[in-house]
Amino acid sequence: MSATIEHLNVVLEGRMPVLRQELRQIPSGVRKLRVEDGSVDIAYHFHHYKPEARHSDLHPVNVTCAHHGKVVRVMDFASPAKAKNLLGKVAEGVESFGTNVLAFTTAKMFNEPRWQNLVQSVGRGTRVGLVVDEELEKMTLAKLEASLRKWLPVWKADADAENHGHPPYLALRQRLSDEKSGRLDGGKIARFFGLSMAEMGAVCGVSKQSIHSHPTSKGIQEKLEPLAKAARGVLWCGGDESKFKAWLNQPNPDFPEYEGRQLSPLDLIRMGHARIIADKVQNLLTGHPS
């Protein structure tokens, strides 16, 4: 595992007595975590977040880990509301972590659009991962490390994509948006997915002429949003656009057949089901079941 991700904040909604006790029992607070390409040393630090905390308290802790390991600060909150409040400040740009964030939350909160947008819109210094867990009060070290194994490679692939000039996870939305208005651009998204303007118009429920003349119209933003999220599949492909586009065009048994033909992800997008592909990409990135 490359030492790309040096620091990580883990946000937990509420107090976690079992996890806290387990972390206290780790000798010197350092533990080896097995990952896909070896193992990495993790230095855990438990931190109870206080609303009055200084801005700098959210930034990387000034501590190093042997063998170029990772520093993981586990932050618990007095209540889910306080965790949600902090993430809200991050989404609004009022607060920042200055490092990567892995937030455990319930499905209800996970499915709120603003949290999904948070994952793809935070600045390059911060990468956010959201993990669904309906029994947060029973959080254990095993659960935490299972999620770390899934997300560390995702963030590493993102960073590697940046280093090799490929479109990074957090810059994709900007690439697909209009520079002046900041709104998603139907023309740019059509070119990214290899769709004609007529096909993009059909996906958005407008004419070819309309999407060509007004590609950033407010009226089509809701239709473009799932496409922007689906575009994050580039990260799952290691930043390789040609590999992602091959996946888009390949008939996929994960999706239903139509008139005796196995559909590809791009087929479903053309049929107006971009949200299904966006959900599939999210599952691939987070390791959730389909």
C-alpha positions as CSV (number, residue, x, y, z in Angstrom):
1,M,0.0,0.0,0.0
2,S,1.4,3.4,-1.0
3,A,1.7,5.9,1.8
4,T,-0.5,8.3,-0.2
5,I,-3.2,8.6,2.5
6,E,-1.2,9.6,5.6
7,H,-4.1,10.8,7.9
8,L,-7.7,9.9,8.2
9,N,-10.6,11.1,10.4
10,V,-13.3,8.6,11.2
11,V,-16.6,10.2,12.1
12,L,-19.0,8.1,14.2
13,E,-22.5,9.2,15.1
14,G,-22.7,8.9,18.9
15,R,-20.5,7.3,21.6
16,M,-18.9,4.0,20.8
17,P,-18.0,2.2,24.1
18,V,-16.9,-1.1,22.6
19,L,-14.7,0.4,20.0
20,R,-13.2,2.9,22.4
21,Q,-12.3,0.0,24.8
22,E,-10.8,-2.0,21.9
23,L,-8.6,0.9,20.8
24,R,-7.3,1.4,24.3
25,Q,-6.1,-2.2,24.4
26,I,-3.9,-1.9,21.3
27,P,-0.3,-1.8,22.4
28,S,1.2,1.7,21.7
29,G,-2.0,2.5,19.7
30,V,-0.4,0.9,16.6
31,R,-1.8,-2.1,14.7
32,K,-1.1,-3.7,11.4
33,L,-4.0,-3.7,8.9
34,R,-3.9,-6.2,6.0
35,V,-4.8,-4.7,2.7
36,E,-4.8,-5.9,-0.9
37,D,-1.1,-5.4,-1.6
38,G,0.4,-6.2,1.8
39,S,-0.1,-4.5,5.2
40,V,0.1,-1.1,6.7
41,D,0.7,0.2,10.2
42,I,-2.2,2.1,11.7
43,A,-1.8,4.5,14.6
44,Y,-5.2,5.0,16.2
45,H,-6.2,8.0,18.3
46,F,-9.6,8.3,19.9
47,H,-11.0,11.8,20.1
48,H,-14.4,12.9,21.4
49,Y,-15.5,15.8,19.3
50,K,-16.7,19.0,21.1
51,P,-18.7,21.6,19.2
52,E,-16.5,24.4,20.6
53,A,-13.4,22.7,19.2
54,R,-10.9,25.0,17.4
55,H,-10.8,24.8,13.6
56,S,-7.2,23.3,13.8
57,D,-8.5,20.5,16.0
58,L,-10.0,18.9,12.9
59,H,-6.8,18.8,11.0
60,P,-4.2,16.1,11.0
61,V,-2.8,15.2,14.4
62,N,0.9,15.9,14.8
63,V,2.1,12.4,15.2
64,T,3.9,9.9,13.0
65,C,3.6,6.2,12.5
66,A,6.5,3.8,12.0
67,H,7.1,2.4,8.5
68,H,5.2,5.2,6.7
69,G,2.0,4.1,8.2
70,K,-1.4,5.9,8.6
71,V,-2.6,8.0,11.4
72,V,-6.3,7.3,12.0
73,R,-8.2,9.6,14.4
74,V,-11.5,8.1,15.5
75,M,-13.9,10.8,16.4
76,D,-17.1,10.1,18.3
77,F,-20.0,12.5,18.9
78,A,-22.4,12.9,21.8
79,S,-25.3,12.3,19.3
80,P,-26.0,11.7,15.6
81,A,-27.3,15.3,15.3
82,K,-23.8,16.7,16.3
83,A,-22.1,14.5,13.7
84,K,-24.6,15.6,11.1
85,N,-24.1,19.3,12.1
86,L,-20.3,19.0,11.5
87,L,-20.6,17.2,8.2
88,G,-23.1,19.9,7.2
89,K,-20.5,22.6,7.9
90,V,-18.0,20.7,5.8
91,A,-20.6,20.5,2.9
92,E,-21.2,24.2,3.2
93,G,-17.5,25.1,3.2
94,V,-17.6,26.5,6.7
95,E,-15.4,23.8,8.2
96,S,-12.8,21.5,6.8
97,F,-10.8,18.5,8.0
98,G,-7.7,19.1,5.9
99,T,-7.5,15.3,5.5
100,N,-9.5,12.3,4.5
101,V,-12.8,11.4,6.2
102,L,-14.6,8.1,6.6
103,A,-18.1,8.8,8.0
104,F,-20.3,6.0,9.3
105,T,-24.0,6.8,9.1
106,T,-27.5,5.3,8.7
107,A,-29.1,4.6,5.4
108,K,-31.5,7.5,5.9
109,M,-28.8,10.0,6.2
110,F,-26.6,8.3,3.5
111,N,-29.4,8.7,0.9
112,E,-29.8,12.4,1.4
113,P,-28.5,14.2,-1.8
114,R,-26.4,16.7,0.0
115,W,-24.2,13.9,1.6
116,Q,-23.8,12.2,-1.8
117,N,-22.8,15.6,-3.2
118,L,-20.3,16.1,-0.3
119,V,-18.5,12.9,-1.4
120,Q,-17.8,14.3,-4.8
121,S,-17.4,18.1,-4.2
122,V,-14.9,18.5,-1.3
123,G,-11.5,20.0,-2.2
124,R,-8.5,17.9,-3.2
125,G,-7.1,18.0,0.3
126,T,-10.1,16.0,1.6
127,R,-11.7,12.8,0.3
128,V,-14.9,11.7,2.0
129,G,-16.2,8.2,2.2
130,L,-19.7,7.3,3.6
131,V,-20.4,3.9,5.1
132,V,-23.9,2.7,6.0
133,D,-24.3,0.9,9.3
134,E,-27.7,0.6,11.1
135,E,-26.1,-0.4,14.4
136,L,-23.6,2.4,15.0
137,E,-23.8,2.0,18.7
138,K,-22.3,-1.5,18.3
139,M,-19.3,-0.3,16.3
140,T,-16.3,-2.5,16.7
141,L,-12.7,-2.4,15.6
142,A,-13.4,-5.3,13.2
143,K,-16.1,-3.3,11.5
144,L,-14.0,-0.2,11.3
145,E,-11.0,-2.0,9.7
146,A,-13.2,-3.8,7.2
147,S,-14.3,-0.4,5.9
148,L,-10.7,0.9,6.0
149,R,-9.7,-2.0,3.7
150,K,-12.4,-1.0,1.2
151,W,-11.8,2.8,1.3
152,L,-8.0,3.1,1.4
153,P,-7.6,1.5,-2.0
154,V,-10.4,3.8,-3.4
155,W,-8.6,6.9,-2.2
156,K,-5.2,5.6,-3.3
157,A,-6.6,5.0,-6.8
158,D,-8.0,8.5,-6.7
159,A,-4.6,10.0,-5.8
160,D,-2.8,7.8,-8.4
161,A,-5.3,9.1,-11.0
162,E,-4.3,12.7,-10.1
163,N,-0.6,11.8,-10.3
164,H,-1.0,10.3,-13.8
165,G,-3.1,13.1,-15.2
166,H,-6.3,11.2,-15.3
167,P,-9.5,12.9,-14.2
168,P,-9.6,12.5,-10.4
169,Y,-12.7,11.5,-8.4
170,L,-13.2,14.9,-6.9
171,A,-12.5,16.9,-10.1
172,L,-14.9,15.1,-12.3
173,R,-17.9,17.2,-11.4
174,Q,-15.9,20.4,-12.2
175,R,-14.9,18.9,-15.5
176,L,-18.5,18.1,-16.4
177,S,-19.8,21.5,-15.3
178,D,-20.0,25.0,-16.9
179,E,-17.1,27.2,-15.7
180,K,-19.2,30.3,-15.2
181,S,-22.5,29.0,-13.7
182,G,-21.1,25.9,-12.0
183,R,-24.1,24.0,-13.3
184,L,-23.7,20.6,-14.9
185,D,-23.3,20.8,-18.7
186,G,-25.4,18.4,-20.8
187,G,-23.0,18.8,-23.7
188,K,-19.9,17.9,-21.7
189,I,-21.6,15.0,-20.1
190,A,-22.8,13.7,-23.5
191,R,-19.3,13.8,-24.9
192,F,-18.0,12.0,-21.7
193,F,-20.4,9.1,-22.1
194,G,-20.3,9.0,-25.9
195,L,-23.9,10.0,-26.3
196,S,-25.3,12.0,-29.2
197,M,-27.0,15.3,-28.4
198,A,-30.3,13.7,-29.5
199,E,-29.7,10.8,-27.0
200,M,-28.8,13.3,-24.3
201,G,-31.9,15.3,-25.0
202,A,-34.0,12.2,-24.7
203,V,-32.4,11.3,-21.4
204,C,-33.2,14.8,-20.1
205,G,-36.7,14.8,-21.6
206,V,-36.0,17.7,-24.0
207,S,-35.3,18.1,-27.7
208,K,-32.0,17.8,-29.4
209,Q,-32.2,21.5,-30.2
210,S,-32.9,22.4,-26.6
211,I,-30.0,20.5,-25.1
212,H,-27.7,22.0,-27.7
213,S,-28.8,25.5,-27.1
214,H,-29.2,25.3,-23.3
215,P,-26.9,22.6,-22.0
216,T,-26.8,24.0,-18.5
217,S,-30.5,24.8,-18.1
218,K,-31.8,24.6,-14.5
219,G,-34.6,22.4,-15.8
220,I,-32.3,19.5,-16.7
221,Q,-30.0,19.6,-13.7
222,E,-31.9,16.9,-11.9
223,K,-31.6,14.6,-14.9
224,L,-27.9,15.3,-15.2
225,E,-27.1,14.6,-11.6
226,P,-27.2,10.8,-11.8
227,L,-24.9,10.9,-14.8
228,A,-22.3,13.0,-12.9
229,K,-22.4,10.4,-10.2
230,A,-22.1,7.5,-12.6
231,A,-19.0,9.2,-14.1
232,R,-17.2,8.4,-10.9
233,G,-16.8,4.9,-12.3
234,V,-13.6,6.2,-13.8
235,L,-12.1,5.9,-10.3
236,W,-13.2,2.3,-9.9
237,C,-11.2,1.7,-13.2
238,G,-8.1,3.3,-11.7
239,G,-8.5,6.5,-13.6
240,D,-8.5,4.7,-17.0
241,E,-11.3,6.3,-19.1
242,S,-11.0,3.7,-21.9
243,K,-11.5,0.9,-19.3
244,F,-14.5,2.6,-17.9
245,K,-16.1,3.2,-21.3
246,A,-15.5,-0.5,-22.1
247,W,-17.4,-1.3,-19.0
248,L,-20.2,1.0,-20.0
249,N,-20.6,-0.7,-23.3
250,Q,-20.2,-4.3,-22.1
251,P,-23.5,-6.3,-21.6
252,N,-23.7,-6.8,-17.9
253,P,-25.5,-9.7,-16.2
254,D,-26.0,-7.5,-13.1
255,F,-28.8,-5.8,-15.0
256,P,-32.0,-7.2,-16.4
257,E,-32.5,-8.5,-20.0
258,Y,-34.7,-6.5,-22.4
259,E,-36.4,-8.2,-25.3
260,G,-34.1,-11.2,-25.0
261,R,-31.0,-9.0,-25.0
262,Q,-28.5,-8.5,-22.1
263,L,-28.3,-4.8,-21.4
264,S,-25.1,-2.8,-20.9
265,P,-24.8,0.2,-18.5
266,L,-24.9,2.6,-21.4
267,D,-28.1,0.9,-22.7
268,L,-29.7,1.7,-19.3
269,I,-28.5,5.3,-19.5
270,R,-30.0,5.7,-22.9
271,M,-33.3,4.2,-21.6
272,G,-33.4,6.9,-18.9
273,H,-32.1,4.8,-16.0
274,A,-28.9,6.6,-15.2
275,R,-29.7,6.5,-11.5
276,I,-29.4,2.7,-11.6
277,I,-25.9,3.1,-13.0
278,A,-25.0,5.8,-10.5
279,D,-26.1,3.4,-7.7
280,K,-24.1,0.6,-9.2
281,V,-20.9,2.8,-9.4
282,Q,-21.4,3.8,-5.7
283,N,-21.6,0.2,-4.8
284,L,-18.5,-0.6,-6.7
285,L,-16.6,2.2,-5.0
286,T,-17.7,1.4,-1.5
287,G,-17.8,-2.4,-1.7
288,H,-21.5,-2.5,-0.8
289,P,-23.6,-5.4,-2.3
290,S,-25.4,-4.6,-5.6
